């Protein structure tokens, strides 16, 4: 029996190399044993295909996309049997041409699906706890206790969720983000002694460069039944419903009180929001906070979000300049805005700018015609249309800025009067 030693618990590179070699060679699952290195001596024996064993270099291992996704998730499971279970399925797909779309009741398929579902649940819990811990801006270190090996697979999520430095410590792995680079270090458990020592190792070097991002792309049905804002924010971080996820740094989800009676909706995050991962923290956000204060409102008591959750921009002279989002992106993000509204159930929704108003009213909108009046919006909410704070920053003269800013504060004053009437 051939023994395959993996460098660490989520050694995707070695597992993939071995699985490809033995599946193409026709080696049955019972002819292999898999284990993780437990000592420094073990690390010297991590599997490599010897030159005499090379398979046909032109041979291609064709795997269905569904199986590839299962492998990426299944390798993060806590079960030591996961390596064999995943290889068994690969072998049967390659050698027996098993059709995964019609074999959902197959014992091997069910075994892998059990691993996958466990990792999905653990991943969601890990992300929720990560978001809750680092929501406190003073928190920099989290000692996490995941039951699965989910740290590496969620590195991209963690970097995207909070741009500021943080550190995560688990039994098998430590991970930290210094604001510029991602680093991995050994965990606290004894099994970690077989892994690199001597401090932190930067991601992208050595063993970590091939570990992919874990993506749990949600669909509209899942979004419609998500039970909390925290869980919704976790799901939104993997949104790929439109093309904006590629150039943007991260999803910028809404924030604020889950029991807020007022929901403020803007257009999309800007450059600083994209970097920080929070809505309205740039120049427009500063204008908004000042206007809220002058109107007698507090940002901490409202919920602030955008119709589009990713930053659309164009590069010019080394700067990222805002571009109006396309209708495709507005429609793709509609499910997130609808879900935020469902969970918060605001009494009043303030639509700041044309994009926000059209997203909620589902029709063409002219701000000058709709502005400064409160009207029924359906689903138990009222609506008010006003300008976007960034509009005030673009006005050419100081006199125009002062006049329009005063009107904006008046609109927010109407919000305050309306809210006072409900108490």
N, C-alpha and C positions, 0 to 999 in steps of 0.2 A: 504494500500500500504506500502510495506517495504521500509524504507529509508536507503541508504547505504552512510556512510560518509567516505571519503578517507582522509588520513593524509596530502597529498599534491598533486600537479598537476600531478605527474608521479608516483603515489603510485601503482606500479605494483603488489606488494605483496598482498595488501588488495583487489584490483580489481580482481586479479586471484582467491583469496580465496573465495570471494563472488560469482564470476561467476561460479566457480565449484560447490559450494553448491546449488545455486538456479537453475542452469541448470540441475543438476542431480535430483533435487527435482521437476522439471517440472514447475517451476514458470515462467509464460510468461513475456516478457519484460514490458508490460503495468502494471505489478504488482510490479515494482520496480522503485525507483527514486534514482538518483546518484548525489552527490555533494561533493565538496572539503571543508574541515574544514576551517572555517572563524574566529574562535576565540579559545582561550585557552580552553573554555568549550567544544567546538566542538571536540577538540582533545581527550577528555575523552570518546567520543562516537564513535570513529573510529570503523568500523565494525569488529566484531569477531564472529565466529560461537559459539553459546552457546552450552553447553554440551547436552542439551535436543534437540537441533536441528541437531545434528551430523548426516550426511548421512552415508550410509553403508561404513565402512572403506575399504571394498574390492572393492567398486565401482571405476571404472576408467573412467576419462573423456578423451575420444579419440578425438583429434583434428588434422586435417591435417596440415602438416608442413607449407603449404602456409598460413593458418589462423593464426598460431602462429607468423609467420613473420609479418603479417598485424597487429596483436595485439601490438607487440613490437614497431612498427612504429606509428600506429594509436593513441596510448595512449599519444604520444608526440604532437599531433595536438592541435591547439589553440581552436577549437570548444568545447564548454561545452557539446555538444551533443555526443561527441565521446564515452563516457562511455556506454551510452545506445545503440548507433549504433553497437559497438563491441559486447556487450552482446547479442543483438538481433540476430546477425549472429551466435554467439556461440550456442544460444538456438536452432536456426533452424537447425544447423548442427547436434546437439545432439539429438533433439527430432523429427525433420522432415527429418533427413538424407539428408539435402541439399548437392548436389554435386557441389562444387565450380568450378570444371573444365568445367561444362556445364551450369553454371548459371551466366555468366558474364554480362548478360543484366538484371539480377534481381535487383530491386530497392535497396534492402538492401546491396547487393554486390557492386553496383555502389557507394552507399553512403560511404562505408568503403574505397573503392578504391580512392575516392576523397580525403579523409583524408590522406591516405598513400602517394599519389602522392604529396600532399602539403608538407608533412613532408620530403619527399625525396628532393624536391626542396629547402626547407629551410635548410636541413642538408648540402647540397652541398654548399649553399651560406655561411653558418656558417663556414664551413671548409675553404673555400677560403679566407674569411676575416680573420680568425684566422691565417692562413699561411702567409698572407700578413702583418698583424700587427707584428707578432713575427719574421718575417724574419729579422727585425731590431734587432740586438742582444742587443741593449740598452733598448728596449721596454720590460716592465715587467707586465704592467697592461692594460687590454682592457675592455672598457665599451661597451658591445655588446647590440644590440637591436633586437634579433630574435623575430619573431612573433609567433613561436611555442616553445614548451617546450623541446628544444633539447640539453640542457647543459649536463645532466646526461648521456644520451645515447651516447654522443660523448667524454666522459671522456677518454676512452682508446685511441681513435684517437688522442686527443690532447697530451696525455702523449707520445704516440709513435712519433708524428710529431716533437716535441721539447722536448728534455730531460732536458734542463735547466729550472729553476723555472719561473713560469708565474702565472698570476691571471686573471680570467674572471669575470666581474660583469654584471649581467643582472637584470631586474626588479624583477624577481621571484626567482633567485638563484645566488649565487656567488660560484666560484670554483677556487681552487688554487692548484698548484703542487709545492712542495718545493724541488724537486729533489729526494726525497725518498718516500714520501707519498702524497696521494691525500686527499684534505679537501674540505668540503662543508660548506657554510654559507648562511644565509638568504639574500634575495634580497632586492631591494629598495621599491618594491610595498607594499601597505598596506596589501595585502593578505598574505604576508610573515610573518606577525605577528603571525599567527597561527602555525608557524613552529619553530623548536628548536632555542632557543635564547642562549645568553651567550657565543658567540664566534663561532669558527669553530668546526666542527665535522668531524672526520676522516672517509673516505670511508672505508667500510668493517665493520663498527660499526652501529648497530641500523638499521635505515630505508634505508640505502644506499646499504647494502650488497647484496640485491637481484636484483639490477638494472643491466641488461645485457648491453653488448656493442651493439651499433647500427652498423650493418654491411650492407654495400651497395655493395655487390660483383659485380664487373663489368663483362660484357662479351666482347668478341672480337669485336662485332659489335659496342658497345658503345665506346670502346677505339678507334676504327678506325675513329670515327666522333667527338671525343673530340676536342673542339676548341682552347684550350690554354694549355701551360705547367703547369700553376697553377692548372687548372681543372684536368689535367692528374695526377699530383702528389696526388691530393685529392682522385681520384679513386684508385690509386695504393696502398694507405695505407690499403685498405681492401682486397688486393689480397690474394686469397687462392688457386691459380691454381696449386701449388705443396705443398709438405709437409713441406717446409722450414719455413713457417709462424709460425709454432707451437713453435720450440725452439728459433727462433730469437726474439729479442726484438721489432723490428719494420721493416717496409719497408724503405730502404734507396734509395730514388729516386735521379735522377740527379739534378744538379744545374749549373747555369751560365746564361750568356746572351741569351735571346730568339732569338736574331739576330746574334748569333755567327757564324762565317764562318768556325770555326774549332770545331769538336766534338771529344773529347778524350774518348775512351771506354776501361774500365778495365774489370776485371773478376767478382768480387763480393765484397761487403763491408767486412771489417775485424772487429775485436773486438771493436776498438775505434769508427769506423764508425757506428756500430750497436748501441753503447751506445749514440752517439751524434746525429744520424739521418742524417748525412751528408757524402757524399762520399769523400774519400781521405783526411782525417784529421789525420790519424795515421802516423806511420813511413814512409810508402810508399808514403803517400801524401806529407810529408815534402821533400822527395827526388824529387818528381815530381815538386813541386813548385820551388825548387832550380834549377832544370834542365831547366824549362821553363824560368826562369829569365836569366840564362846564355845564353840561345838560343835567347834572345830578345823578348820573349813572356810573356804575363801577364795572370794569371789564370782568372782574372775578365773579360777578353775578349773572353774566350773560354767556351764551355759547357762540363762538366765532368760528366760521368755516368758509369754504369757497365752493363755488359751483364745480370747478375743475381742481383736481388734487395734485397735478404735476405742473411744473414750470415750463412754459413754452417760450423759447427765446431764440435770438439770432446773435452770432458773434460779430462784433464790430470794434476794431481797434483794440482787441484784447479784452473786451468787456462783453458780458452777456446782457443783451438788451431785450426787454419784454416784447413779446408778440401776442397779439390777441389770439386766444384759443379757437380752434376750428370747431364747427358744429359737431363733428364726429367725436371730439373729446368731451364736449358738453353732454352729449347723449350717453357716452360710455360711463361718465361719472354720475349720471342721473340716479343710478341705483344706490350710490353712497349717500347722496343728498337726501333721497327719499328715506333711507334707513335712519339717518341722523334725525330727520324730522319725526319719524315713527317712534324712536326711542325717547326723544326729548319732549315731544308733544308741546311745543311752545304756544303760548297764547298769541304772540306777535312775531312775525318774521319780517325783518328789515332787509330789503333787497338793495344792495349798494352797487349800482351800475347796471348797464344793459344786459350783460351776460347773466348776471344773477337773476334779474327780473324775468328774462326770457326762459331761463331754466325752470323757474317756479310757476310762471304763468302760461308757458307753452304757447306763446304767440309773440309776434313782433311787438316791441315796446319802444316808445319814445319817452325818455326820462322827463322832458319838460311837460308832457301831457299827463303823466301818471304821478308826478312827484307830490309829496307833502300831504297826502290824504290817506287815511286808514280805511281799508275796505275788506270785506269778507274774502278769505282765501280758501275756504273749505277745510275739511278734516279738523274742525274745531279751532282753526287759527285765523287771525287777521293778518293783513299784509300792509306794508308801507314801502314805497319806492323812493329812493334818494340817490344822490351821486355817490360814486366811489371816492374814497379819500385821495387816491392817486390823481384824480381829476383836478383837485385843488392845487396839487403840486405842479401841474403842467400849465396852469394859467399864466399868461405872459406878463401881466402887470401886478404890482403889489396891491393896487386898489381892487382889482378883480378878485385877487386871492382873499382879501379881507371880506369883501362883500359875500362871496360864495361860501366862505367858511362860516360866516354868521348864519347863512341860510341852512347850512348843514347842521349846525348846532341847534337851530330852531326845529329841524326835523327830528333830531334826537330828543329835543324837549317834548315833542308830541308823543314820543315813545314813553318818556317818563310820566307824562300826564295820564296816558292810557294805562300804564302799569299801576299807577296810584289808584286809579278808579276800580281796579280789581281787588284791592285789599280792603 
